[in-house]
């Protein structure tokens, strides 16, 4: 199986920082490739969420779209700190 090149989005580090400020554990997975999301986030209340970072106008690659369609768990696309705060509220128990 071909491994697609993985690159870090420009917003990656900033958005990781926002998740961590809210108490999330963030496991960086952007180097996995094959459409796998950029991070695995664990909410302080225990929810586990895969997170794809994109710039404001960034679009999913073909491999990312395939992964999103086939994945059965929670997955979020995050572009801004406001998205991070929304997700934090949504996954709060």
C-alpha angles and dihedrals in degrees: 000000000000117000111223117221113262123210133180115248116234091246095049101100094041093051092046087054091053092051091048092049087057091053100259121145107230123200112193111227101160091116094060092083124184090104095300111151123259099250143010108223126199114199116219087247091056105261114142116213133176111223130201115198119211134170116245092274098027119127132205117263120236090258091050092050090051091050093048091051094050100041114096100195132074115298127173135193110219125193106157142023087256088062089052092052092047091051091047090056093045094053096043111115 
